[in-house]
């Protein structure tokens, strides 16, 4: 098992959902860089559950820096950050030692780790591990901001409710507005419909998924490499580390397959001596390398696997078919809480690419 990602900006995650703590180790934060701890706390708070649209599990998610930072300034050595779990109900998961949740990692992990994996709250596959991921992303965001690079995202859809898409030219000021919203939507008139879709699933003991659209502005042309070190492959490798992400597409993605080349190509022009394109159907990346336009990508988030409806499954101890009815505290939709997580992985990936 590898829990480390990155070349110049390395992150290592540790912990489980119901372990004493979760956390991250960051390697690559330059010496002398001052961390804005208030901004970091605000990013982590965006990921926290809130209101009736998410799990009732409440965690303070206060980050404790163990080393690598002195008086708020990075020392240039690895930074270790820990977040203690304070609100666990492990008894809710006792049946999952033998009954596998459909749509969850339970069975695959049971086989891979010989039944030694921690099933409480999903263990190492839990969305709890996205809290330290957001911490790492918050640091990366601050490092990128020094270079005039901004990262933001919004809910593109929940169930069949769809928001607007980012335009070709993106004003980073919109990111600040979105980050202050519990349901970050470009078209705020869709708020009630999104809430209704999530609430309807919750009342039914079910769940819904959706899509998040993320953008990175201010990245100059020429970042990335062909093939294995492409901008797309680096961002995608992190995106697929986020629980429940099942698809990633850049720009118009699958939509490009329905167009001719004359429509899919982004026409180029000079604007004040800077090369720009009049459309951004390719999401700011061509041949694995940035072209100076905003990097834009979508991620598909599947419906939460842990639901309260009875489900057909297997009992791996008795080795027979069974029916699972879950207890515990689970999100009816994780799309809303995943927005800052997707921003985090984008910031981490871009900062790592810039450092090479």
Secondary structure, DSSP 8 states (H G I E B T S, - for coil): ---EE-SSSEEEEEE-TTSSEEEEEEE---TT-B--HHHHHHHHHHHS--GGGS-S------EEEEESEETTEE-SS-EEEEEE-----GGGGGGGGTB--TTSSHHHHHHHTTT-S--GGGGGGSGGGHHHHHHHHHHHHHHHHTTT-EEEEEEEEETTEE-----SS--THHHHHHHT-SS--SSGGGHHHHHHHHHHHHHTT----EEEEEEEES--TT-B-SGGG-HHHHHHHHHTTSTTEEEEEETTGGGGGGS-HHHHS--EEEETTEEEES--TTTTEETTEE-SS-EEEEEEE---S--SS-EEEEETTTTEEEEE---S---S--HHHHHHHHHHHHHHHHHHHHT-
